[in-house]
Amino acid sequence: MNNLKDILYKVTIEAVHGSTDLTINKIEFDSRKVSNNDVFVAIKGTLSDGHQFIDKAIALGASVVVCEELPTTLLDTITYVKVQNSNQALSFLAANYFDNPSQKIKLVGITGTNGKTTIASLLYQMFKKAGYKVGLLSTVKIMVDEVEYKATHTTPDSLTINHYLNEMIEVGCEFCFMEVSSHGIHQKRTESLHFEGGVFTNLSHDHLDYHDTFAEYRDVKKSFFDNLPKTAFAITNVDDKNGSIMLQNTVARKRTYALKTYADFKAQILENQLTGLVLKINNDEVWTKLIGSFNAYNLLAIYGVALELGIESNEALRLLSELESVSGRFQFIISNSKITAIVDYAHTPDALENVLKTIEDIRTNNEQLITIVGCGGDRDKTKRPMMANIASTMSDKAIFTSDNPRTEDPQTIIDEMEAGVEGQNFKKTISILDRKQAIKTACQMANPGDIILIAGKGHETYQEINGVRHDFDDMQIVQEILNQFEK
């Protein structure tokens, strides 16, 4: 669909200068990628304003400019479309350009603070095992059935989303499971998408560097459910105090899941060990390879989605028992000397507490638990002392180190973490700036049978320092160090 008039369908237009009856090549919001007959969408970002690059885009061949503020000088050879919100406009332009692929696939969005990646990735895995062609849009990777692409954001930009959805349609995918972040919702990236269903996991302290208040963060998540169509389903975790809030105004089919309260999909943990979880879901017992109560919630959400999408209950339970854990989500190895090293993406206070509670549930208390944790730079600073407090309270030893310091001084981040440590826990903590050295120190401190938790980065294979990404993989490094010690 390459006629400008057609791709402007549903865009809230305030003014047009020039003709809309023209053929366009493609859509871009990065002026550096513009070529002849492109539409350039000027977006006001957090770091730069696309309106400053309108002249550059025109010089590179843009024939159409979509913007919130018209330039003072308008060229006769260019069509200018003034819109209310450029992000929202881009969402509809992208969907129309690719002929609305989300309407031709069963798209399920997963939102919440923790669990999005696990649920989306395991649903992809489950439906592949069930014999379907499936797509995945996640923090870890993008999958177009069997073909993998690198992911750069939790929720990609509108052009990327629609591009990959279109590719999924072309190879015959029936389903797509997608992480939906609060940033993505707030920046209207999902506005034009047609969802078959939505899942709410939980809500805790995160992204308050972006959202001014917790209430705003919650309401942005809620708006995703408010906008679901009548034909969709909305599944929410009612053990979370915000779970029922998500369903208040939705017209979608309402479904609930819980471990502690009455729900449509209810589970009881019968066994929780390093070998896996035994759950009673509704009235059926199932053994799974995943570990921890947080994964019991994830598995319940997956079970609920599977049933809503037409998989029979017995088949859904069988598939649950075959699912393998997701990279960097409670991923563990046990060394020859019986030291257990766990790598987890926990980068919020709530997620760290959940992982430490899970370890508490499966440990014997005859071993020591050593936790390595850092906090990301240029992100929510208020969680730093909370993370340190949780790590030092719930571990036998806590090592504070660098995560992705980005443009901040890593020592300053650690200082802000240390401020959260309570007096009785001082002796349990040490700070080591270099992350590799921190992991090495933990391995040196560990005795046979001990547990090392490396939290915060999970699946990431880099460390970002002053805008440069350096190769760094927690799991790979801890394996190498433990192997060296055992030679």
C-alpha positions as CSV (number, residue, x, y, z in Angstrom):
1,M,0.0,0.0,0.0
2,N,2.2,2.8,-1.3
3,N,-0.3,5.7,-1.9
4,L,0.1,8.5,0.7
5,K,-3.7,8.9,0.9
6,D,-4.1,5.2,1.8
7,I,-1.4,5.1,4.5
8,L,-2.8,8.2,6.2
9,Y,-6.0,6.2,7.1
10,K,-6.9,6.7,10.8
11,V,-4.1,9.3,11.4
12,T,-5.3,12.4,13.3
13,I,-4.5,15.1,10.8
14,E,-4.6,18.8,11.8
15,A,-3.4,20.3,8.5
16,V,-2.1,19.3,5.0
17,H,0.1,21.4,2.7
18,G,0.5,19.8,-0.7
19,S,-1.0,16.8,-2.4
20,T,-1.8,13.5,-0.6
21,D,-2.4,11.7,-3.9
22,L,1.2,10.5,-4.6
23,T,3.2,7.3,-4.5
24,I,5.7,7.0,-1.7
25,N,8.7,4.6,-1.3
26,K,8.9,3.9,2.4
27,I,8.5,5.5,5.9
28,E,11.4,6.6,8.1
29,F,11.7,8.4,11.4
30,D,15.5,8.4,11.4
31,S,16.6,11.1,8.9
32,R,19.9,9.3,8.2
33,K,17.9,6.4,6.6
34,V,15.8,8.6,4.2
35,S,16.0,8.1,0.5
36,N,14.0,9.3,-2.6
37,N,10.2,9.6,-2.2
38,D,10.2,8.6,1.4
39,V,7.9,9.8,4.2
40,F,9.9,11.3,7.0
41,V,8.1,11.3,10.4
42,A,9.5,13.9,12.8
43,I,9.3,12.5,16.4
44,K,10.1,14.4,19.6
45,G,12.3,11.8,21.4
46,T,13.7,11.9,24.9
47,L,17.2,12.6,23.5
48,S,16.6,14.4,20.2
49,D,13.8,16.1,18.3
50,G,13.1,14.9,14.8
51,H,11.8,18.3,13.8
52,Q,15.4,19.5,13.8
53,F,16.2,17.1,11.0
54,I,13.4,17.9,8.6
55,D,15.7,19.9,6.2
56,K,18.2,17.0,6.2
57,A,15.5,14.5,5.4
58,I,14.3,16.6,2.5
59,A,17.9,17.0,1.2
60,L,18.1,13.2,1.2
61,G,15.0,12.9,-0.9
62,A,11.9,12.9,1.4
63,S,8.8,13.9,-0.5
64,V,6.5,13.9,2.5
65,V,7.1,15.3,6.1
66,V,4.8,14.3,8.9
67,C,5.3,16.5,11.9
68,E,3.6,18.1,15.0
69,E,5.0,21.6,14.2
70,L,5.2,22.8,10.6
71,P,8.5,24.5,9.6
72,T,8.4,28.2,9.1
73,T,9.3,27.8,5.4
74,L,7.2,25.3,3.4
75,L,8.5,24.1,0.0
76,D,6.0,23.7,-2.9
77,T,7.6,20.4,-3.9
78,I,7.0,18.7,-0.5
79,T,3.8,17.5,1.1
80,Y,3.6,18.5,4.8
81,V,1.1,16.7,7.1
82,K,0.7,18.3,10.5
83,V,-0.5,15.8,13.1
84,Q,-1.5,15.8,16.7
85,N,1.0,13.2,17.8
86,S,3.8,11.9,15.6
87,N,4.3,8.7,17.6
88,Q,0.6,7.8,17.1
89,A,0.8,8.9,13.4
90,L,3.8,6.6,12.9
91,S,1.9,3.7,14.4
92,F,-0.9,4.0,11.9
93,L,1.3,4.9,9.0
94,A,3.4,1.7,9.6
95,A,0.4,-0.5,10.0
96,N,-1.2,0.8,6.8
97,Y,2.0,0.6,4.8
98,F,2.4,-3.1,5.6
99,D,-1.4,-3.7,5.1
100,N,-2.3,-4.1,8.8
101,P,-0.5,-7.5,9.4
102,S,-1.7,-7.6,13.1
103,Q,-5.3,-8.3,11.7
104,K,-4.1,-11.4,9.9
105,I,-2.3,-13.1,12.9
106,K,-3.4,-13.9,16.4
107,L,-1.3,-11.4,18.3
108,V,-1.0,-11.7,22.1
109,G,0.6,-8.9,24.2
110,I,2.2,-9.5,27.6
111,T,2.7,-6.5,29.9
112,G,3.7,-6.0,33.6
113,T,7.0,-5.4,35.4
114,N,8.3,-9.0,35.6
115,G,7.7,-12.1,33.6
116,K,7.0,-10.6,30.2
117,T,10.0,-12.2,28.5
118,T,9.5,-15.6,30.1
119,I,5.8,-15.8,29.3
120,A,6.2,-14.6,25.7
121,S,9.2,-16.9,25.0
122,L,7.6,-19.9,26.6
123,L,4.3,-19.3,24.7
124,Y,6.4,-19.2,21.5
125,Q,8.1,-22.5,22.6
126,M,4.8,-24.1,23.5
127,F,3.0,-23.3,20.3
128,K,6.0,-24.4,18.2
129,K,5.8,-27.8,20.1
130,A,2.1,-27.9,19.3
131,G,3.0,-27.8,15.6
132,Y,2.2,-24.2,14.7
133,K,4.2,-21.6,12.9
134,V,4.8,-18.8,15.5
135,G,6.3,-15.4,15.9
136,L,8.0,-13.8,18.9
137,L,8.7,-10.1,19.7
138,S,10.7,-10.1,22.9
139,T,13.6,-8.3,24.8
140,V,15.9,-11.3,24.1
141,K,15.1,-11.8,20.4
142,I,12.7,-11.6,17.5
143,M,11.6,-14.9,15.9
144,V,9.9,-15.2,12.6
145,D,9.0,-18.9,13.0
146,E,12.5,-20.5,12.8
147,V,14.5,-17.4,11.8
148,E,16.0,-15.3,14.6
149,Y,16.7,-11.6,14.6
150,K,18.4,-9.5,17.2
151,A,16.1,-7.4,19.5
152,T,17.1,-3.9,20.6
153,H,14.1,-2.8,22.7
154,T,11.5,-4.5,24.8
155,T,8.8,-3.2,22.5
156,P,10.3,-2.2,19.1
157,D,9.3,0.9,17.2
158,S,6.1,0.7,15.1
159,L,7.9,0.3,11.8
160,T,9.9,-2.7,13.1
161,I,6.8,-4.3,14.7
162,N,4.8,-4.1,11.5
163,H,7.8,-5.1,9.3
164,Y,8.3,-8.4,11.4
165,L,4.5,-9.1,11.7
166,N,4.3,-8.8,7.9
167,E,7.2,-11.2,7.6
168,M,5.4,-13.6,10.0
169,I,2.3,-13.5,7.8
170,E,4.4,-14.2,4.6
171,V,5.9,-17.4,6.1
172,G,2.5,-18.5,7.4
173,C,2.7,-17.8,11.2
174,E,-0.7,-18.2,12.9
175,F,0.3,-16.7,16.3
176,C,2.7,-14.0,17.6
177,F,3.6,-13.4,21.2
178,M,4.8,-10.0,22.1
179,E,6.2,-8.2,25.1
180,V,4.5,-4.9,25.6
181,S,6.5,-2.4,27.7
182,S,5.1,0.7,29.4
183,H,7.4,2.8,27.1
184,G,5.9,1.1,24.1
185,I,2.4,1.8,25.2
186,H,3.1,5.4,26.3
187,Q,4.9,6.2,23.0
188,K,1.8,4.8,21.0
189,R,3.9,2.0,19.4
190,T,1.1,-0.5,19.9
191,E,-1.8,1.9,19.1
192,S,-2.6,0.6,15.7
193,L,-2.2,-3.1,16.5
194,H,-5.1,-5.6,16.6
195,F,-4.6,-7.9,19.7
196,E,-6.2,-11.3,20.1
197,G,-5.5,-11.0,23.8
198,G,-3.5,-9.4,26.6
199,V,-1.8,-10.7,29.8
200,F,-1.0,-8.7,32.9
201,T,1.8,-10.3,35.1
202,N,2.4,-7.9,38.0
203,L,3.4,-4.4,38.8
204,S,6.3,-3.2,41.0
205,H,9.0,-0.6,41.2
206,D,10.5,0.1,37.8
207,H,10.9,2.7,35.1
208,L,10.2,5.6,37.5
209,D,13.0,7.4,35.7
210,Y,10.6,7.6,32.7
211,H,7.2,7.7,34.3
212,D,6.8,10.4,36.9
213,T,4.8,8.4,39.4
214,F,3.9,4.8,40.1
215,A,0.2,5.7,39.4
216,E,1.2,7.0,35.9
217,Y,3.2,3.8,35.3
218,R,0.1,1.7,36.4
219,D,-2.3,3.7,34.3
220,V,-0.2,3.4,31.2
221,K,-0.2,-0.4,31.6
222,K,-4.0,-0.3,32.2
223,S,-4.6,1.7,28.9
224,F,-3.3,-1.4,27.0
225,F,-6.3,-3.4,28.4
226,D,-8.7,-0.4,28.0
227,N,-8.0,-0.5,24.3
228,L,-8.5,-4.3,23.7
229,P,-11.4,-5.1,21.4
230,K,-14.5,-7.1,22.5
231,T,-13.2,-10.1,20.5
232,A,-10.0,-10.3,22.6
233,F,-9.3,-11.9,26.0
234,A,-7.7,-10.2,29.0
235,I,-5.9,-12.4,31.5
236,T,-4.7,-10.9,34.8
237,N,-2.8,-11.9,37.9
238,V,-5.3,-11.2,40.7
239,D,-2.8,-12.0,43.4
240,D,-1.2,-8.7,42.4
241,K,-3.1,-5.8,44.0
242,N,-3.1,-4.0,40.6
243,G,-4.4,-7.1,38.8
244,S,-8.1,-6.3,39.0
245,I,-7.5,-2.6,38.2
246,M,-6.3,-3.7,34.7
247,L,-9.7,-5.2,33.9
248,Q,-11.9,-2.3,35.2
249,N,-12.6,-0.7,31.9
250,T,-11.8,-3.4,29.3
251,V,-14.5,-4.7,27.0
252,A,-12.4,-7.8,26.4
253,R,-13.3,-11.3,27.8
254,K,-12.0,-11.2,31.4
255,R,-9.9,-14.1,32.8
256,T,-7.9,-14.4,36.0
257,Y,-5.0,-16.5,37.4
258,A,-3.7,-16.8,41.0
259,L,-1.9,-19.0,43.5
260,K,-3.4,-17.4,46.6
261,T,-6.9,-16.4,45.7
262,Y,-9.9,-17.7,43.7
263,A,-9.3,-17.4,40.0
264,D,-10.3,-19.0,36.6
265,F,-6.8,-20.5,36.4
266,K,-5.6,-21.5,39.9
267,A,-2.5,-23.3,40.9
268,Q,-1.0,-24.8,44.1
269,I,2.7,-25.6,44.4
270,L,3.1,-29.2,45.5
271,E,6.9,-29.4,45.1
272,N,9.6,-26.7,44.5
273,Q,13.1,-28.0,44.0
274,L,16.1,-27.5,41.7
275,T,14.8,-30.4,39.7
276,G,11.6,-28.4,38.9
277,L,8.1,-27.6,40.1
278,V,5.1,-29.9,40.7
279,L,1.9,-27.9,40.3
280,K,-1.7,-28.6,40.8
281,I,-3.4,-26.5,38.1
282,N,-7.2,-26.4,38.6
283,N,-7.5,-30.1,39.5
284,D,-4.6,-31.6,37.5
285,E,-1.1,-32.3,38.6
286,V,1.8,-31.4,36.3
287,W,5.6,-31.5,36.7
288,T,7.6,-28.8,35.0
289,K,11.3,-28.1,34.5
290,L,10.9,-24.5,35.7
291,I,11.7,-23.5,39.3
292,G,10.2,-21.1,41.8
293,S,6.9,-19.6,42.7
294,F,7.4,-16.7,40.2
295,N,7.5,-19.3,37.5
296,A,4.4,-20.9,38.8
297,Y,2.6,-17.6,38.0
298,N,4.3,-17.5,34.6
299,L,3.1,-21.1,33.8
300,L,-0.4,-20.3,34.9
301,A,-0.6,-17.3,32.6
302,I,0.8,-19.5,29.7
303,Y,-1.8,-22.2,30.5
304,G,-4.6,-19.6,30.5
305,V,-3.5,-18.2,27.1
306,A,-3.2,-21.7,25.6
307,L,-6.8,-22.5,26.6
308,E,-8.1,-19.1,25.4
309,L,-6.4,-19.8,22.0
310,G,-8.1,-23.2,21.7
311,I,-5.6,-25.7,23.0
312,E,-7.3,-28.5,25.1
313,S,-6.5,-28.6,28.8
314,N,-4.7,-32.0,28.8
315,E,-2.6,-31.0,25.8
316,A,-1.7,-27.7,27.4
317,L,-0.6,-29.5,30.6
318,R,1.5,-31.9,28.5
319,L,3.2,-29.0,26.7
320,L,3.8,-27.2,30.0
321,S,5.8,-30.2,31.2
322,E,8.1,-30.0,28.1
323,L,9.0,-26.3,28.4
324,E,12.7,-25.3,28.9
325,S,13.7,-22.3,30.9
326,V,14.5,-19.0,29.1
327,S,18.1,-17.7,28.7
328,G,19.1,-15.6,31.7
329,R,15.9,-16.3,33.7
330,F,16.9,-18.5,36.7
331,Q,19.5,-20.2,34.5
332,F,21.8,-22.3,36.6
333,I,24.8,-24.7,36.4
334,I,26.2,-27.0,39.1
335,S,30.0,-27.3,39.0
336,N,31.9,-30.5,39.6
337,S,32.5,-29.3,43.2
338,K,28.8,-28.9,43.6
339,I,28.7,-25.1,43.6
340,T,25.4,-23.9,42.1
341,A,25.7,-20.7,40.0
342,I,22.4,-19.0,39.1
343,V,22.1,-16.2,36.5
344,D,19.0,-14.1,36.5
345,Y,17.8,-10.9,34.9
346,A,16.3,-9.6,38.2
347,H,16.9,-5.9,37.9
348,T,14.0,-4.5,40.0
349,P,13.6,-4.9,43.8
350,D,10.6,-7.1,43.4
351,A,12.3,-9.4,40.9
352,L,15.4,-9.7,43.1
353,E,13.3,-10.5,46.1
354,N,11.4,-13.2,44.1
355,V,14.6,-14.9,43.0
356,L,16.0,-14.8,46.5
357,K,12.8,-16.2,47.9
358,T,12.9,-19.0,45.3
359,I,16.5,-19.8,46.4
360,E,15.3,-19.7,50.0
361,D,12.6,-22.3,49.2
362,I,15.0,-24.8,47.6
363,R,18.1,-24.4,49.8
364,T,18.9,-26.5,52.9
365,N,20.5,-23.6,54.9
366,N,23.6,-25.7,55.4
367,E,25.2,-23.7,52.5
368,Q,26.0,-20.0,52.1
369,L,24.2,-17.9,49.5
370,I,26.4,-15.3,47.8
371,T,24.6,-12.6,45.8
372,I,26.3,-10.4,43.1
373,V,24.2,-7.4,42.1
374,G,24.5,-4.0,40.5
375,C,22.2,-1.3,39.2
376,G,22.0,0.2,35.7
377,G,23.2,3.7,35.1
378,D,21.0,6.5,33.6
379,R,17.9,4.6,35.0
380,D,15.6,4.8,38.1
381,K,18.0,5.8,41.0
382,T,15.4,5.2,43.7
383,K,15.6,1.5,43.4
384,R,19.4,1.3,44.1
385,P,19.3,1.4,47.9
386,M,16.3,-1.0,47.9
387,M,18.1,-3.5,45.7
388,A,21.1,-3.4,48.1
389,N,19.0,-3.8,51.1
390,I,17.2,-6.8,49.7
391,A,20.5,-8.5,48.6
392,S,22.2,-7.9,51.9
393,T,19.2,-8.9,54.0
394,M,18.4,-12.1,52.2
395,S,21.9,-13.4,51.4
396,D,24.8,-14.6,53.6
397,K,27.1,-12.4,51.6
398,A,26.4,-9.6,49.0
399,I,28.8,-8.3,46.5
400,F,27.9,-4.9,44.9
401,T,29.3,-4.3,41.5
402,S,28.8,-2.7,38.1
403,D,25.8,-3.6,35.9
404,N,25.5,-1.4,32.8
405,P,26.8,1.9,34.1
406,R,26.1,3.6,30.8
407,T,27.1,7.3,31.1
408,E,27.2,7.3,35.0
409,D,30.2,6.8,37.3
410,P,29.9,3.1,38.4
411,Q,31.3,4.0,41.9
412,T,28.6,6.6,42.4
413,I,26.0,3.9,41.6
414,I,27.5,1.5,44.1
415,D,27.7,4.3,46.8
416,E,24.0,4.9,46.3
417,M,23.3,1.2,46.7
418,E,25.4,1.0,49.8
419,A,23.2,3.7,51.4
420,G,20.4,1.2,51.6
421,V,22.3,-1.4,53.7
422,E,21.1,-1.7,57.3
423,G,23.7,-1.6,60.1
424,Q,23.4,-5.3,61.0
425,N,24.2,-6.3,57.4
426,F,27.3,-4.1,56.8
427,K,29.7,-7.0,57.5
428,K,28.0,-9.2,54.9
429,T,28.7,-6.8,52.0
430,I,31.7,-5.9,49.9
431,S,31.9,-3.7,46.8
432,I,34.0,-4.6,43.8
433,L,33.7,-2.3,40.8
434,D,34.8,-4.7,38.1
435,R,32.0,-7.2,37.4
436,K,34.3,-10.0,36.3
437,Q,36.4,-9.6,39.5
438,A,33.2,-9.7,41.5
439,I,32.2,-13.0,40.0
440,K,35.7,-14.4,40.5
441,T,35.7,-13.3,44.2
442,A,32.3,-15.0,44.7
443,C,33.7,-18.2,43.2
444,Q,36.8,-18.0,45.5
445,M,34.5,-17.5,48.5
446,A,32.2,-20.4,47.7
447,N,32.6,-23.8,49.2
448,P,31.1,-27.1,47.8
449,G,27.4,-26.9,48.1
450,D,27.2,-23.1,48.2
451,I,24.9,-21.0,45.9
452,I,26.0,-18.0,43.9
453,L,23.4,-15.7,42.4
454,I,24.5,-13.3,39.7
455,A,21.6,-10.8,39.3
456,G,20.7,-8.0,37.0
457,K,21.9,-8.8,33.4
458,G,20.6,-12.3,32.7
459,H,20.5,-12.9,29.0
460,E,22.6,-9.8,28.1
461,T,25.9,-10.6,26.4
462,Y,27.4,-7.1,26.8
463,Q,28.2,-4.5,29.4
464,E,27.5,-0.9,28.4
465,I,30.1,1.6,29.6
466,N,30.2,5.3,28.4
467,G,28.1,4.4,25.3
468,V,30.3,1.5,24.3
469,R,29.1,-2.1,24.5
470,H,31.8,-4.6,25.7
471,D,31.4,-8.4,25.4
472,F,30.2,-9.7,28.8
473,D,28.1,-12.8,29.5
474,D,27.5,-13.6,33.2
475,M,26.8,-17.3,32.5
476,Q,29.9,-17.8,30.3
477,I,32.2,-16.0,32.7
478,V,31.0,-17.9,35.9
479,Q,31.4,-21.2,34.0
480,E,34.9,-20.4,32.9
481,I,36.0,-19.3,36.4
482,L,34.5,-22.3,38.1
483,N,36.1,-24.6,35.5
484,Q,39.5,-22.9,36.1
485,F,39.3,-23.4,39.9
486,E,38.5,-27.1,39.4
487,K,41.5,-28.0,37.1
